[in-house]
């Protein structure tokens, strides 16, 4: 069991957003080795067809399985919304977690009024994946979704506590807050970076569900249940693989990760 425990957790995303999940994993599971894959050459996935997203997701899954991972985490809401079955089929007996399932479970457990808001990219919202997952857990919940396309560029610009971001959030959240939700799911891996600002906008009575934190909790439980947690008798390693190293990648990546990225490997596809 201990040999299996030393294998890394594979985390993947269409770009840099999934590094918020890596950050949450590092904080919750400091003994675990992690391999991160960001498809930076083909980001954004949000505007691509389902067939294309499934194809790209399958390629990344194959790559990570070749690295000998013991668990896969889909850290991209778009991929999780449309291509999770592809990953699970390829993974065989390896556990597959994703941000949508983790966020949906946490929101249903948290909400008292059964009125839950979801914010995400247009593709995630249009897929209705969060609402479907929540209704599967509890048919009595009411889910109010809102696409927030401007949040991703604002976060990548570093405008995390900027008046423009605050005004944008107020505008986007007006219809959701009008439904008296008591829980709001941050349905995009970029959004944890503006969590303090969003909390100010929604007020203290609305609980924010950060799917990066919830998927890290789910990973901890799953590793323990399966007996494949790392015993931690050596220093944990973190590897980052991307398909392109675009302008400002290091700066944006380190903002998401909250620490130095170290060496980043580029694969050519």
NORRA-V99720 format. One line per field, one symbol per residue. burial: 1 if it has 16 or more other C-alpha atoms within 10 Angstrom, else 0. A space follows every 10 residues. Layout:
burial->???
This chain:
burial->0000111111 1111111111 1111110011 1111111111 0010110001 0011011101 1001100011 1111111111 1111011100 1000111111 1111111101 1001111111 1111100011 1011100000 1111111100 1101110011 1000110011 0110011000 1111111111 1111101100 1100011111 1111111111 0110000111 0000010111 1111100001 0111111000 100001000
